[in-house]
Every structure is written in C-alpha cells, then in structure tokens.
Amino acid sequence: MPLDIANWLNEQTEVFQDILFVTEFPPVPKATPLHRTIVSVGLESVKISDYFIENSEGVLVPDEYCRLAEIKLRFSIYVPYSLGGTACHEAFTRVVDCLNFKSDLNLRIS
C-alpha cells in the first residue's frame, strides 16, 4: 500500500514536480547534500473492523461493504538545507492538501 500511495503522489506532477515520493527505507542511495525534497511514505498502523448500521427498526445490519478500515500513514520529509526551515512545512502542507482535496480516497481495488 505505501508503494501505491507513493506512486499516486508521484503521478500528481502539476502539484509535485519538485518532490520525489518513495517508500520507507528504499534500497537506493540519496544524494548528499540533497538536491530536492524527498518524502518517504510508510504505514503506522492498519485496523480493519466489521461495520454495521442501524436500520429503521433499530436492528444492526451489515453495511454495503461490511468493513471499515482505519489506516494511519507515516510521512518522513527530507528537505535540502539550502531551501530553508519552512520548506519542510510547505512540503507537508502540499501533501496533506493533495490527499484531502485531489482524491476522493475511494478504493480502486478491493
């Protein structure tokens, strides 16, 4: 899942032409010093539970999909020193905005 999220974010070229998204602990060397912002995507936790709703008679019945997934993502943001101290916050803000407003967060594959 982190790879799918990183790939999707990399596809958003109109928003992230200056940011590279990778999975956590990628087996590739990074330039030192950094030449561009790098954001690593990982999973903090995944919790899947049954999901029931109350019908008009007050009886709990399974919802259409019957499962609720709570997924906590972890982002590590690496910014070149030359971009200054606000670059990390700016990158984080752009990632959050893209995830909240660029996608409806619907599952493509289940």
DRENDO-1510 file (C-alpha; in Angstrom, 1 decimal, always signed):
<recs>
REC; n; res; u; v; w
REC; 1; MET; +0.0; +0.0; +0.0 .
REC; 2; PRO; +2.7; +2.6; +0.7 .
REC; 3; LEU; +4.2; +1.9; -2.7 .
REC; 4; ASP; +0.8; +2.6; -4.3 .
REC; 5; ILE; +0.4; +5.8; -2.4 .
REC; 6; ALA; +3.9; +7.0; -3.3 .
REC; 7; ASN; +3.3; +6.1; -7.0 .
REC; 8; TRP; +0.0; +8.0; -7.0 .
REC; 9; LEU; +1.6; +11.1; -5.4 .
REC; 10; ASN; +4.4; +10.9; -8.0 .
REC; 11; GLU; +1.8; +11.0; -10.7 .
REC; 12; GLN; +0.5; +14.3; -9.4 .
REC; 13; THR; +3.1; +16.2; -11.5 .
REC; 14; GLU; +1.2; +19.5; -11.5 .
REC; 15; VAL; +1.5; +19.7; -7.7 .
REC; 16; PHE; +4.7; +17.9; -7.0 .
REC; 17; GLN; +7.2; +18.5; -9.8 .
REC; 18; ASP; +9.9; +19.3; -7.2 .
REC; 19; ILE; +9.2; +16.5; -4.8 .
REC; 20; LEU; +10.1; +12.8; -5.1 .
REC; 21; PHE; +8.0; +10.2; -3.2 .
REC; 22; VAL; +9.5; +6.9; -2.1 .
REC; 23; THR; +8.6; +4.1; +0.3 .
REC; 24; GLU; +10.2; +4.0; +3.7 .
REC; 25; PHE; +13.8; +2.7; +3.7 .
REC; 26; PRO; +14.2; +2.5; -0.1 .
REC; 27; PRO; +17.3; +0.5; -1.1 .
REC; 28; VAL; +18.7; +3.4; -3.2 .
REC; 29; PRO; +21.4; +5.9; -2.3 .
REC; 30; LYS; +20.4; +9.5; -1.7 .
REC; 31; ALA; +22.5; +12.5; -2.8 .
REC; 32; THR; +24.4; +14.2; -0.1 .
REC; 33; PRO; +23.6; +17.0; +0.2 .
REC; 34; LEU; +20.1; +16.6; -1.0 .
REC; 35; HIS; +19.2; +18.3; -4.3 .
REC; 36; ARG; +15.4; +18.1; -4.0 .
REC; 37; THR; +12.8; +17.3; -1.4 .
REC; 38; ILE; +12.1; +13.6; -0.7 .
REC; 39; VAL; +9.1; +12.3; +1.1 .
REC; 40; SER; +9.0; +8.7; +2.3 .
REC; 41; VAL; +5.6; +7.0; +2.7 .
REC; 42; GLY; +5.0; +4.3; +5.3 .
REC; 43; LEU; +2.3; +2.7; +7.4 .
REC; 44; GLU; +1.9; +3.5; +11.1 .
REC; 45; SER; -1.0; +1.1; +11.6 .
REC; 46; VAL; -3.9; -0.6; +9.9 .
REC; 47; LYS; -7.1; -1.6; +11.7 .
REC; 48; ILE; -10.0; -3.4; +9.9 .
REC; 49; SER; -13.3; -3.9; +11.7 .
REC; 50; ASP; -16.8; -5.0; +10.9 .
REC; 51; TYR; -19.2; -2.2; +10.1 .
REC; 52; PHE; -22.9; -2.3; +10.9 .
REC; 53; ILE; -25.6; +0.3; +10.6 .
REC; 54; GLU; -28.9; +0.6; +12.3 .
REC; 55; ASN; -32.0; +0.1; +10.1 .
REC; 56; SER; -35.4; +1.8; +10.6 .
REC; 57; GLU; -36.4; -0.8; +13.2 .
REC; 58; GLY; -33.2; -0.3; +15.3 .
REC; 59; VAL; -31.6; -3.6; +14.2 .
REC; 60; LEU; -27.9; -3.6; +13.4 .
REC; 61; VAL; -27.4; -4.8; +9.8 .
REC; 62; PRO; -24.2; -5.1; +7.7 .
REC; 63; ASP; -23.5; -2.0; +5.6 .
REC; 64; GLU; -23.0; -2.5; +1.9 .
REC; 65; TYR; -19.2; -3.2; +2.3 .
REC; 66; CYS; -19.4; -4.5; +5.9 .
REC; 67; ARG; -15.8; -3.4; +6.7 .
REC; 68; LEU; -14.2; -0.2; +8.0 .
REC; 69; ALA; -10.5; +0.3; +7.5 .
REC; 70; GLU; -8.6; +2.8; +9.6 .
REC; 71; ILE; -5.2; +3.4; +8.1 .
REC; 72; LYS; -2.6; +5.7; +9.6 .
REC; 73; LEU; +0.2; +6.8; +7.2 .
REC; 74; ARG; +3.6; +8.0; +8.2 .
REC; 75; PHE; +5.5; +10.6; +6.2 .
REC; 76; SER; +9.1; +11.4; +6.6 .
REC; 77; ILE; +10.1; +14.6; +4.8 .
REC; 78; TYR; +13.7; +15.3; +3.8 .
REC; 79; VAL; +14.5; +18.8; +2.6 .
REC; 80; PRO; +17.7; +20.3; +1.3 .
REC; 81; TYR; +19.3; +22.6; +3.8 .
REC; 82; SER; +19.6; +25.3; +1.2 .
REC; 83; LEU; +15.7; +25.6; +0.9 .
REC; 84; GLY; +15.5; +26.9; +4.5 .
REC; 85; GLY; +13.5; +25.9; +7.5 .
REC; 86; THR; +10.0; +26.5; +6.1 .
REC; 87; ALA; +10.4; +24.1; +3.2 .
REC; 88; CYS; +9.6; +21.0; +5.3 .
REC; 89; HIS; +6.3; +22.6; +6.5 .
REC; 90; GLU; +5.4; +23.7; +3.0 .
REC; 91; ALA; +6.0; +20.2; +1.6 .
REC; 92; PHE; +3.9; +18.6; +4.4 .
REC; 93; THR; +1.1; +21.1; +3.7 .
REC; 94; ARG; +1.1; +20.3; +0.0 .
REC; 95; VAL; +1.0; +16.5; +0.6 .
REC; 96; VAL; -2.0; +16.9; +3.1 .
REC; 97; ASP; -3.8; +19.2; +0.7 .
REC; 98; CYS; -3.3; +16.8; -2.2 .
REC; 99; LEU; -4.5; +13.8; -0.2 .
REC; 100; ASN; -7.6; +15.7; +1.1 .
REC; 101; PHE; -8.7; +17.6; -2.0 .
REC; 102; LYS; -7.1; +16.0; -5.1 .
REC; 103; SER; -8.5; +12.5; -4.4 .
REC; 104; ASP; -11.9; +11.2; -3.2 .
REC; 105; LEU; -9.9; +8.5; -1.4 .
REC; 106; ASN; -12.1; +5.7; -2.8 .
REC; 107; LEU; -10.7; +2.3; -3.2 .
REC; 108; ARG; -9.7; +1.4; -6.7 .
REC; 109; ILE; -9.1; -2.3; -5.9 .
REC; 110; SER; -10.6; -4.2; -3.1 .
</recs>
